[in-house]
Amino acid sequence: MQQKRIIALLGSTGSIGTQALDVIRANPDKFEVEVLSANTNADLLIKQALEFDPNAIVIADESKYGYVKDALSKTDIKVYTGTQALADVMTMDRIDVVLTAWVGYAGLAPTIAAIKAKKTIALANKETLVVAGELVTALAKEYGVNIYPVDSEHSAIFQCLAGEFHNPIEKIILTASGGPFRGRNSEYLQNVTKEQALKHPNWDMGAKITIDSASLMNKGLEVIEAKWLFGLKPEQIEVIVHPQSIIHSIVQFEDGSMKAQMGLPDMKLPIQYAIGYPHRIKSDFPRFDFIKYPQLTFEQPDIKTFRNLGFAFEALNKEGNMACVVNAANEVAVEAFLKDKIKFLQMSDVIEECVKSISFLKNPSYNDYVETDKLTRIKAWEKVDSL
C-alpha cells in the first residue's frame, strides 16, 4: 500500500468498530480515519474522536448531540446527528473505504448511500445483504463498487477465491462454532439465561451477534449473505459445525479440490484484510500452533433444536422479502430475550409467527423492504407480548 486509505467507520463503538480502530491504530502509515459514527455510546465516541481526530463524527441518537458537540467544542471536528446525517457523511469526498460495522437493519440506508457515492465497502453489517441483497448487489454493480466481506466466514471464502475467480464454485461450506449450547437439547434450552447465552466459547462479539450465534441465527444470516456476495444458488451453500473455530470456511471447486482458510478466532485479521485489500499487512496477531490443536472436529448442525437456521434456509430458497421478515423478527426476538421478556426458545416462536403472517413480495423495491421491516417488527412485538 503506497497511499493511506481514508476510512469512514460506521459503528465505531461496537465490537467490530473498536477492533477496526485497533487495526488502524497499529498502522498509522496505512490508514486514516475521516468519519466515526455511533448509535448511543456518546462517551466512547468522544474518546475515539479525540484520539483519531476525524473530519466528522455522527451520533445517531439525537438526544446526545448537545453533549457530544460540547465535549468536542475546542476541536475542529464536525459533529452531526440523526440517521440522515449518517447516510450523508458516508459520501464525503476524501473517503476511500466505508467500513459498515453497524448492527442490524439500521446499516442498510447508509451503506446504500456509500455505494451510490462509489465508495469501496468493507461489509461487517451482514443484515444489509440479508434484508436487501438483490437490491444492494445490483447497486454495487451499477456504480462499480467492490464489497469486501469482514465476517470471518465470508472473508475466508473471499481469501480462498483469490486467484480462482475464473474457476466455478461447486459449493461453499460455512463453519459454525455451535455457540455455547452446542449439543444441548430442547429440554435443556427451555430455561437458559441470557448470561449463559452471552458466553461464547471462542469469539468476542457484541451482545446481539453473540445471541444470534447461540441460536444459530447468525449462521443463517451468513448463509443468506453468502448467496449475494458470491452469486450462489441455495444448494451450493452448506453449514457444518466446527467447535474449534480454526477453519473459518471452505470452498469446493468443480474438480473436487477444496481450499480452507485457517487461523485463530480473531476478528482483527478479516477486518485488516478487508480495508487493506489486496495487500496483506504485517501484524503481531497471535499465531496458530498445530501442536495446541491436535484435533479439528466437525458435525452436522441440529436444525430441529435450533430452528432459526432452518428459517434462514427457507428464506434463502423463497427469496423476495422473506429474508427481510426473518431478520426483522429476529432483531425483535433478540432484544426481547435480552430484556427478559421471552425465553431462549421463544425467539424461534416469534420468527415463525412473522414468517407465517407477513405478506410475501416476490420482487420488492427499497420502499417495500422498509415497509416489510416496519410491519414485521409490529407483528413480532405483538407475539412477544402474547408469550
URJO-V673354 format. One line per field, one symbol per residue. burial: 1 if it has 16 or more other ideal C-beta (glycine too) atoms within 10 Angstrom, else 0. Layout:
burial: ???
This chain:
burial: 000011111111111111111011011001111111111011011101100101111111000110011011000011111000111111110011111111111111111111111011111111111111111110110000101111111111111110000000101111111111110000001001010011010110111111111111111111111111110100011011111111111111100000111011111011111111100010000000000000000000111011111111101101111111111111111111110001111111111111100100100100011111101110111011000
